[in-house]
Amino acid sequence: MNYLPRLVRFKILVMSDLDVVEHEDIFMLVKSKEDLDDTVEKYKKLYEREGEVFVRTEWLVLSYSHAVTNDLVAAKAEFIH
């Protein structure tokens, strides 16, 4: 099966008794919806000690052309395993 990875922006919000902390945006390439779900769970576990964790995801549009490398480098994108 051929596929093209998709770029996703993750916004992580942590809600404690006193505050809501928004962590910086994280950009990643994902291969499938399952990869996306696994990554969300990993970030929830990573921040769970700070409070209740919410992860917002946004699929970003990439045009697969000669400029795609520049787009990925600018977004600091990386494959997840």
N, C-alpha and C positions, 0 to 999 in steps of 0.2 A: 504494500500500500504506500503510495507516495503522499507526502504531506509537506506543508511548509510550516515551520514553527511560527507562533504568533507572539507578539510582544504584549506583555501585560504590565500595568502599573498597579502596585500594591500600596495601599494606604493603611497604616496600622494605627488604630486608636486604642488607648488603654485607659479605662475608667476606674479610678480608685474612689475611696470614700470622700476625698477632698478635691480631686482634680481630674481633668481629662487631658491626657497627653497625646499629642499627635506626633508620631514618629515620621521621619522623612520618607519620601516616596522611594520605593524600591522597584526597579525595572528588571524584568526577567523574560527570557524566551521560554515558552512552554510548548510542549509537543501535543498535548491533548487536555481535555477537561479533567481527566484523572490526575495529570501532573499538576494542574492548577489547584485542585482540591487537596492534594497531598501537601503542596507548598503552603496553602492557607493553614492547614493543621499544624505544620512545623512552626510557623510564626506564632500561632496561638499558644503553643507549648513554650516557645521561647520567652514570651512576655507574660505568661500567666501569673508569675510571682508578683508582678506590679499591680495587678487588678484584673478586672473583666476586660477581655480582649475582643475587639471587633476588627475585622479585616475587610476593607472595601477593595474590590478589584475592578479594573477597567481595561477592556481589550483596546489596544491602540492600533491604528491603521499604519501599515508599512507598505510601501510600494517596493516590490522585489525587482529592483533595477540595479544599475551600476552604483547607485547612491546608497543602497541598503547598508553597506559596510559602514559608511559614515553615520547613518542613522543609528545603528547599533552601538557604535563607539560613543557617540554623543549621549546616548541613553545609558551607557555603562551596562548594557544588557549582557547576560550570561545564561548559558543553558543550565537547567536544573537536572539533577539525576535522581 
